[in-house]
Amino acid sequence: MNQDTGSTGYILIINNDPALRQTVSGYFSDHNFPARCVSSWSELKCNGTHPSLIIMDQSHGLNDGLDQLRSIRSKSDIPIIVTSHRADEIDPIVSLELGADDYIVRPSPRELLARTRAILRRRQLPRAAQIRDPERGGYRFNGWRLDRYRRSLVDPNDAPVLLSKGEYALLLAFLDAPKRALTREHLLHATRVHEDIFDRSIDVQVLRLRRKLEIDRNAPRMIQSERGIGYVFAPPVERF
């Protein structure tokens, strides 16, 4: 059984270019990633199983793609990669804000497979840790230590740092996905903030967390802003 694609074992590819569909699906299948292809969202029919990951193209008249992305993300956390054959500054920002896990311009089948593996690997590791014991273990970063069992944060001088529930949840979200641009929508979901609170409220939470983590709050080095997207947790993170 293929361990890379998860329990469902197939990748859904939505692209109305027959040649591209054949090339990508053939490459994925050759590397033990079974793929199911459709030319448009209207071709999809429920077959009782869900894909491990969706690769959807935005280049060839799939005008309803962003609406479908928004709809999927409102009820599922299935990984989604958006591809395009045009370099546009706005498209990746919109796609990522709506919940896409990645956005790639003119990808080769090899790059698509590498990105797919990376996303599925990131998804599986935290879940495996949660199955073992969701409240044990923790993280180390830049001399800091977060202990999940005790729900405690200790700075490089071994001094405890108190966190509110919101700050703790936000820090966990960052530590679960270091060096990855996280949208405000993703962080809001991760911290379980209610939908009736404005998106900018996450900026307030980030500001409060920065005050406790950063040496120079005016030049943050841990939690960095990613223009047009959200935030990135920059330091390397080690699990224990």
SULJO-V863407 format. One record per helix or strand of 2 or more residues. SS is the DSSP state (~ for helix, > for strand). FROM is the first residue (numbers start at 1). LEN is the number of residues. Records with the same first field share a line. If there is no record, write none. Layout:
SS=FROM-LEN / FROM-LEN
//
This chain:
>=11-4 / 35-4 / 53-5 / 79-6 / 102-4 / 138-4 / 144-4 / 152-3 / 160-2 / 182-2 / 223-4 / 230-4 / 238-2
~=18-13 / 41-3 / 65-11 / 89-9 / 109-25 / 165-12 / 184-7 / 201-13
//
